[in-house]
Amino acid sequence: MANTYLQRSVTPAFPPSDSPIIIAGPCSVESEDQILATAQALSKIPEVKMLRGGIWKPRTRPAAFEGRGEEGLVWLREAKQTTGLPIITEVATPEHVELALKYDINALWVGARTVVNPFSVQQLADAMRGVDIPVFIKNPVSPDLQLWIGAFERFQKAGVTRLVAIHRGFSYYKESPYRNFPMWEIPIELTQKLNVPIVTDVSHICGNRELLQATAQKALDLATDGLMIECHINPSEALTDAKQQITPDELKSLLAGLTFRSKSSNHVERDLANLRSEIDDIDNELLQLLARRMEVSAQIGEYKKRNNVTVVQMDRWKKILAEHVATGADLGLSPQLIDEVFEAIHQASIKRQSSIMED
């Protein structure tokens, strides 16, 4: 019921466009010179429609740089006045909201660490009651779709209807090239349940600039409504998240290398990409299991060598293969597929164990 109400009541946070909105700017507003130079450079890139900049930084350790606070808002507003770019920043407390509104921030976002706490989300929603500016809500750190939806419901019930989702990836227990694993199926399911636009924060998904291009293209292929990309006039000197920030010139090159498809014709591609993403995840798990199997096979080879046991024991293998074929049939898999796959695995194991015997 609440989801249906949301679909009726949410107002677009930015004008409808066939092209994704690009939000760019530094992870943190560090100094007046830094934010003004970055903003000036970004204002010359036509695709950039909004300037982002962190004022309060929720850091893991208290000794880390935690933002410039109100002083940074002064500089951010100056950047807006100088370039004409609308500005957006993160808020985590009602006090943040009050100060951000005081300095004419155009839009606010709620960070992933805040979204995990419904009490904090409710306080922010209450603080924004009656405020008519867009509110962007990042996904929670954990892959919890209901928690993400709950944050939207709290703002909507407080009368805040100009809502946007930000997909910034999720913490993942397995090894991954990403800082935050994208889990594309979750933001796609969110957009299917709620009538909200979604912006993909590729910088926080990637955690490093090398993955930005491919990840941004994947987001566009999935019909994202926008990209959030961290840009710094001198990333090597950034006080926060230096590895994932790029220069404005690098952003310009990145955007030039992207294929922007018409969103109106992209729904089929998005659905296919969602299924392909699921297959990619399954393939990755298969590869990890296969690597683990080969490792155990090598351990068996070492044991056979120590105990003078032959590598191939055909009677046992025939019995195992027959069991696999029967199990596969129960799962709807053809005997030919099972036979070919496991025979290839078996031959690779024999080769591995034989090399151990010869050493």
C-alpha positions as CSV (number, residue, x, y, z in Angstrom):
1,M,0.0,0.0,0.0
2,A,2.8,2.4,1.0
3,N,4.6,1.6,-2.3
4,T,1.5,2.5,-4.4
5,Y,1.2,5.7,-2.5
6,L,4.8,6.6,-3.2
7,Q,4.3,5.9,-6.9
8,R,1.4,8.4,-6.9
9,S,3.0,11.1,-4.8
10,V,6.7,11.4,-5.8
11,T,7.4,14.5,-7.9
12,P,10.3,14.5,-10.4
13,A,13.4,15.9,-8.7
14,F,14.8,17.4,-11.9
15,P,13.2,18.2,-15.4
16,P,12.6,15.1,-17.5
17,S,15.4,14.5,-20.0
18,D,16.3,11.8,-22.4
19,S,20.0,12.3,-21.4
20,P,21.2,11.3,-17.9
21,I,22.0,14.1,-15.5
22,I,25.7,14.3,-14.6
23,I,26.6,15.4,-11.0
24,A,30.3,16.0,-10.4
25,G,32.6,17.6,-7.9
26,P,35.0,16.7,-5.1
27,C,34.5,14.1,-2.4
28,S,35.2,16.9,0.1
29,V,35.1,20.7,0.0
30,E,38.7,21.3,1.3
31,S,39.4,24.9,0.6
32,E,38.0,27.9,-1.2
33,D,40.6,27.7,-4.0
34,Q,40.0,24.0,-4.5
35,I,36.2,24.1,-4.8
36,L,36.2,27.2,-7.0
37,A,38.9,25.9,-9.4
38,T,37.1,22.6,-9.6
39,A,33.7,24.2,-10.2
40,Q,35.0,26.6,-12.8
41,A,36.5,23.7,-14.8
42,L,33.3,21.6,-14.4
43,S,31.1,24.4,-15.5
44,K,32.8,24.3,-18.9
45,I,31.6,20.7,-19.4
46,P,28.1,20.9,-20.9
47,E,27.0,17.5,-19.6
48,V,27.6,18.5,-15.9
49,K,24.4,19.9,-14.5
50,M,25.1,19.9,-10.7
51,L,28.1,20.4,-8.5
52,R,28.6,18.1,-5.5
53,G,30.8,18.6,-2.5
54,G,31.0,17.0,0.9
55,I,30.9,19.4,3.8
56,W,30.5,16.9,6.7
57,K,32.4,13.6,6.2
58,P,31.3,10.5,8.3
59,R,34.8,8.9,8.7
60,T,35.5,5.6,10.3
61,R,38.3,7.0,12.5
62,P,38.0,10.3,14.5
63,A,41.5,11.5,13.6
64,A,40.6,11.6,9.9
65,F,39.5,14.7,8.0
66,E,35.8,15.2,8.8
67,G,35.0,18.1,6.6
68,R,35.1,21.9,6.8
69,G,31.6,22.4,8.2
70,E,29.9,25.8,7.8
71,E,33.0,27.4,6.4
72,G,32.8,24.9,3.5
73,L,29.2,25.9,2.8
74,V,30.3,29.5,2.3
75,W,32.8,28.3,-0.4
76,L,30.2,26.0,-2.0
77,R,27.7,28.8,-2.3
78,E,30.4,31.0,-3.8
79,A,31.1,28.3,-6.4
80,K,27.4,28.2,-7.2
81,Q,27.2,32.0,-7.6
82,T,30.4,32.1,-9.7
83,T,29.5,29.2,-12.1
84,G,25.7,29.0,-12.0
85,L,25.8,25.3,-11.2
86,P,23.2,24.1,-8.7
87,I,24.9,22.5,-5.6
88,I,24.2,19.4,-3.6
89,T,25.8,18.1,-0.4
90,E,25.3,15.4,2.2
91,V,23.4,15.9,5.5
92,A,23.3,13.5,8.4
93,T,21.7,15.6,11.2
94,P,18.9,18.2,11.5
95,E,21.6,20.7,12.2
96,H,23.2,19.9,8.9
97,V,19.9,20.5,7.2
98,E,19.4,23.8,8.8
99,L,22.9,25.1,7.8
100,A,22.6,23.7,4.3
101,L,19.3,25.6,3.7
102,K,20.8,28.7,5.2
103,Y,23.5,28.7,2.5
104,D,21.1,28.0,-0.4
105,I,22.0,24.4,-1.1
106,N,19.8,23.3,-4.0
107,A,19.6,19.6,-3.2
108,L,20.6,17.3,-0.3
109,W,21.6,13.7,-0.1
110,V,21.4,11.2,2.7
111,G,24.4,9.0,2.9
112,A,24.7,5.2,3.0
113,R,25.8,5.2,6.7
114,T,22.8,7.3,7.7
115,V,20.2,5.3,5.7
116,V,21.0,2.2,7.8
117,N,19.6,3.9,10.9
118,P,15.8,4.5,10.7
119,F,16.0,6.9,13.7
120,S,18.4,9.2,11.9
121,V,16.4,9.0,8.7
122,Q,13.3,10.0,10.6
123,Q,15.0,12.9,12.2
124,L,16.2,14.2,8.8
125,A,12.7,13.7,7.3
126,D,11.2,15.7,10.1
127,A,13.8,18.4,9.7
128,M,12.9,18.7,6.0
129,R,9.2,18.8,6.5
130,G,7.8,21.5,4.3
131,V,11.1,22.0,2.4
132,D,10.6,21.9,-1.4
133,I,14.1,20.8,-2.6
134,P,15.2,17.5,-4.1
135,V,16.4,14.9,-1.6
136,F,18.7,12.1,-2.9
137,I,18.8,8.9,-0.8
138,K,21.8,6.6,-1.1
139,N,21.3,2.9,-0.7
140,P,22.3,1.5,2.7
141,V,25.7,0.0,3.1
142,S,24.1,-3.5,3.4
143,P,22.1,-5.0,0.5
144,D,18.8,-4.4,2.2
145,L,16.1,-3.3,-0.3
146,Q,13.4,-2.9,2.4
147,L,15.6,-0.6,4.4
148,W,16.2,1.5,1.3
149,I,12.5,1.6,0.5
150,G,11.8,2.5,4.2
151,A,13.9,5.6,3.9
152,F,11.8,6.8,0.9
153,E,8.6,6.2,2.8
154,R,9.8,8.2,5.8
155,F,10.6,11.3,3.7
156,Q,7.4,10.9,1.6
157,K,5.3,10.7,4.8
158,A,6.9,13.9,6.0
159,G,5.7,15.6,2.8
160,V,9.0,15.5,0.9
161,T,8.2,14.3,-2.5
162,R,11.1,15.3,-4.8
163,L,13.0,12.1,-4.1
164,V,15.9,10.5,-6.0
165,A,17.7,7.2,-5.4
166,I,21.5,7.0,-5.5
167,H,23.0,3.6,-6.1
168,R,26.5,3.6,-4.6
169,G,27.0,-0.2,-4.3
170,F,27.0,-2.5,-1.3
171,S,29.5,-4.0,1.2
172,Y,30.3,-7.5,0.0
173,Y,31.9,-10.3,1.9
174,K,33.7,-11.8,-1.1
175,E,36.8,-10.5,-2.8
176,S,35.8,-8.1,-5.5
177,P,37.5,-5.5,-7.8
178,Y,35.0,-2.9,-6.5
179,R,35.0,-0.9,-3.4
180,N,31.3,-1.5,-3.1
181,F,29.8,-4.3,-5.1
182,P,27.2,-3.0,-7.6
183,M,24.6,-5.7,-7.2
184,W,22.7,-4.1,-10.1
185,E,19.6,-6.2,-9.5
186,I,18.8,-4.3,-6.3
187,P,18.6,-0.8,-7.7
188,I,16.7,-2.1,-10.7
189,E,14.2,-3.8,-8.3
190,L,13.9,-0.5,-6.4
191,T,12.9,1.4,-9.6
192,Q,10.4,-1.3,-10.4
193,K,8.8,-0.9,-6.9
194,L,9.0,2.9,-6.6
195,N,8.5,5.6,-9.1
196,V,11.8,7.4,-8.4
197,P,14.7,8.3,-10.7
198,I,18.0,6.7,-9.9
199,V,21.5,8.2,-10.1
200,T,24.5,5.9,-10.1
201,D,27.5,6.9,-7.9
202,V,30.2,5.2,-9.9
203,S,33.0,6.6,-7.8
204,H,31.9,4.9,-4.6
205,I,31.1,1.7,-6.5
206,C,34.5,1.5,-8.0
207,G,36.8,3.0,-5.4
208,N,39.4,3.6,-8.0
209,R,39.5,5.6,-11.2
210,E,40.5,2.7,-13.4
211,L,37.0,1.0,-13.3
212,L,35.0,4.2,-13.8
213,Q,34.6,4.1,-17.6
214,A,33.3,0.5,-17.7
215,T,31.1,0.9,-14.7
216,A,29.6,4.2,-16.0
217,Q,28.8,2.5,-19.3
218,K,27.1,-0.4,-17.5
219,A,25.0,2.0,-15.5
220,L,24.0,3.8,-18.7
221,D,23.1,0.5,-20.3
222,L,20.8,-0.2,-17.3
223,A,19.0,3.1,-18.0
224,T,20.3,5.1,-15.1
225,D,18.8,8.6,-14.8
226,G,22.2,10.1,-13.9
227,L,25.8,9.6,-12.9
228,M,27.6,11.0,-9.8
229,I,31.3,11.2,-10.4
230,E,33.9,12.6,-8.0
231,C,36.1,15.2,-9.5
232,H,39.0,17.2,-7.9
233,I,41.2,19.8,-9.5
234,N,44.2,17.8,-8.1
235,P,43.1,14.3,-7.0
236,S,46.6,13.3,-5.8
237,E,46.3,16.0,-3.1
238,A,42.7,15.2,-2.1
239,L,42.1,14.8,1.7
240,T,39.5,12.0,1.1
241,D,39.1,9.2,-1.4
242,A,42.0,10.3,-3.6
243,K,42.1,7.1,-5.6
244,Q,38.5,7.3,-6.9
245,Q,38.6,11.0,-7.9
246,I,39.5,12.3,-11.4
247,T,40.3,15.7,-12.8
248,P,37.7,17.7,-14.8
249,D,39.7,17.0,-18.0
250,E,39.6,13.3,-17.3
251,L,35.8,13.5,-16.7
252,K,35.5,15.2,-20.1
253,S,37.3,12.3,-21.7
254,L,35.3,9.8,-19.8
255,L,32.0,11.3,-20.9
256,A,33.2,11.5,-24.5
257,G,33.9,7.7,-24.4
258,L,30.5,6.8,-23.2
259,T,27.6,5.6,-25.3
260,F,24.4,7.5,-24.3
261,R,21.4,5.6,-25.5
262,S,17.8,6.9,-25.6
263,K,16.2,5.9,-22.3
264,S,12.8,5.5,-24.1
265,S,14.3,2.5,-26.1
266,N,16.4,1.2,-23.3
267,H,14.0,-0.8,-21.2
268,V,14.6,-4.1,-23.1
269,E,18.4,-3.6,-22.8
270,R,18.0,-2.9,-19.1
271,D,16.0,-6.1,-18.5
272,L,18.5,-8.1,-20.5
273,A,21.5,-6.4,-18.7
274,N,19.9,-7.3,-15.3
275,L,19.7,-11.0,-16.3
276,R,23.2,-10.8,-17.8
277,S,24.5,-9.3,-14.5
278,E,23.0,-12.2,-12.6
279,I,24.7,-14.6,-15.0
280,D,28.0,-12.8,-14.4
281,D,27.6,-13.2,-10.7
282,I,26.9,-16.9,-11.1
283,D,29.8,-17.4,-13.4
284,N,32.1,-15.7,-10.9
285,E,30.9,-18.0,-8.2
286,L,31.4,-21.0,-10.5
287,L,35.0,-19.9,-11.1
288,Q,35.7,-19.5,-7.4
289,L,34.3,-23.0,-6.8
290,L,36.3,-24.4,-9.7
291,A,39.5,-22.9,-8.3
292,R,38.7,-24.3,-4.9
293,R,38.0,-27.8,-6.4
294,M,41.4,-27.7,-8.2
295,E,43.1,-26.7,-5.0
296,V,41.6,-29.7,-3.2
297,S,42.5,-31.9,-6.2
298,A,46.1,-30.8,-5.8
299,Q,46.0,-31.7,-2.1
300,I,44.7,-35.2,-3.1
301,G,47.6,-35.5,-5.5
302,E,50.1,-34.7,-2.8
303,Y,48.5,-37.3,-0.5
304,K,48.6,-39.9,-3.3
305,K,52.3,-39.2,-3.9
306,R,53.1,-39.6,-0.2
307,N,51.2,-42.9,0.0
308,N,52.1,-44.3,-3.4
309,V,48.5,-44.3,-4.7
310,T,47.7,-44.2,-8.5
311,V,46.4,-41.0,-9.9
312,V,43.5,-42.5,-11.8
313,Q,40.9,-44.7,-10.1
314,M,38.4,-45.4,-12.9
315,D,35.8,-47.4,-10.9
316,R,35.4,-44.6,-8.4
317,W,35.2,-42.0,-11.2
318,K,32.5,-43.9,-13.2
319,K,30.4,-44.2,-10.0
320,I,30.7,-40.4,-9.3
321,L,29.9,-39.4,-12.9
322,A,26.8,-41.6,-12.9
323,E,25.7,-39.9,-9.6
324,H,26.3,-36.5,-11.1
325,V,24.3,-37.3,-14.3
326,A,21.4,-38.6,-12.1
327,T,21.5,-35.5,-9.9
328,G,21.7,-33.2,-13.0
329,A,18.7,-34.9,-14.5
330,D,16.7,-34.1,-11.4
331,L,17.7,-30.5,-11.8
332,G,16.6,-30.4,-15.5
333,L,20.2,-30.7,-16.9
334,S,21.0,-32.9,-19.9
335,P,23.2,-36.0,-19.3
336,Q,25.4,-34.8,-22.2
337,L,26.1,-31.4,-20.5
338,I,26.9,-33.0,-17.2
339,D,29.1,-35.6,-18.8
340,E,31.1,-33.0,-20.9
341,V,31.5,-30.6,-18.0
342,F,32.7,-33.1,-15.4
343,E,34.8,-35.0,-17.8
344,A,36.7,-31.8,-18.6
345,I,37.1,-31.1,-14.9
346,H,38.2,-34.7,-14.3
347,Q,40.8,-34.5,-17.0
348,A,42.2,-31.2,-15.6
349,S,42.4,-32.8,-12.2
350,I,44.3,-35.8,-13.6
351,K,46.7,-33.5,-15.3
352,R,47.2,-31.5,-12.1
353,Q,47.8,-34.6,-10.0
354,S,50.1,-36.2,-12.6
355,S,52.3,-33.1,-12.6
356,I,52.6,-33.4,-8.8
357,M,53.6,-37.0,-9.1
358,E,56.3,-36.2,-11.5
359,D,57.8,-33.4,-9.4
